[in-house]
Amino acid sequence: MDYQHLSKRLEKVADYIKSTDFVADIGSDHAYLPAFLVINRKIPGAIAGEVVQGPYESAQSLVKEVGLSEKIFVRLGDGLDVINPTDTIDAITICGMGGVLIRDILARGLSAGTLMGHERLVLQPNVGEAALRLWLMNNHYAITDEEIIGENQKFYEIIVAEKTTDHIELTKSDITFGPFLRKEQSLVFKEKWQQELNELMRIREQLQLSSKQHKGKVALIEAKIKEIKEVLQIG
């Protein structure tokens, strides 16, 4: 992967960015996404934020190499701390992290005032999607779109959210499976949750064969199995 040939998951993230957006890409990883967006989506500019010195220096090198130093501003800092009060951010992208970490980055940004509320959030958690959706709901963000893709034998979910004054109430299934994803029931969605179901059934069988008592664990697993079967509409 490079700035000219993004991974499939980052290409999908790029699809949710408008040509007029000034973007803050948090955890930018070599600034591939901002460089791609400036060159191909013709966005006016971007911030590439990194908390680790090595990737920060790699992002600086790439931006200089492709001649985008006047449009992409590489900054070293923790999460949304890289955003300055004078920046006019239209969209924030946070990709390739766990949902809990993304949630914590947003929460700290909200407390610090670097997450203003007008920005469109384009988030790509690797795991922990439910924790992220719950935070979005509790902080008055409406999920406006979702997508799930498979790449390199892994599943990636993209969650797009915007601040709203409306009351947001997601069901437990919405939080776990995604309000859009569970309704669309794409082949990739079904594949992901079928794999999860198979794994839970395998674990349940092992626990039931164990000489130790695991009634509590088995009950929790059976509840999850039932939930997945209901969403997938299988017996």
CORZI-V892545 format. One line per field, one symbol per residue. ss: DSSP state (A for helix, B for strand, O for the rest). phi: phi as a letter, one per 30 degrees, with the letter a starting at -180 (. if undefined). A space follows every 50 residues. Layout:
ss->???
phi->???
This chain:
ss->OOOOOOOAAAAAAAAOOOOOOBBBBBOOOOOAAAAAAAAAAOOOBBBBBB OOAAAAAAAAAAAAAOOOOOOBBBBBOOAAAAOOOOOOOOBBBBBBBOAA AAAAAAAAAAAAOOOOOOOBBBBBBOOOAAAAAAAAAAOOBBBBBBBBBB BOOBBBBBBBBBBOOOOOOOOAAAAAAOOOAAAAOOAAAAAAAAAAAAAA AAAAAAAAAOOOOOAAAAAAAAAAAAAAAAAAOOO
phi->.bdcbddeddddeedccddcdcccccidhiiddedddddcchddlacccb cceededddedddddcicddcccdbcldiddddceddcccbccbbibddd ddedddddddddidcdjdddcccbddbidddddddeddciccdcababbc ahibcbccbcbbdbcddcbcdededdcjddddddhdddeddedddddddd dddedddddddddbedddddddddedddddddhbd
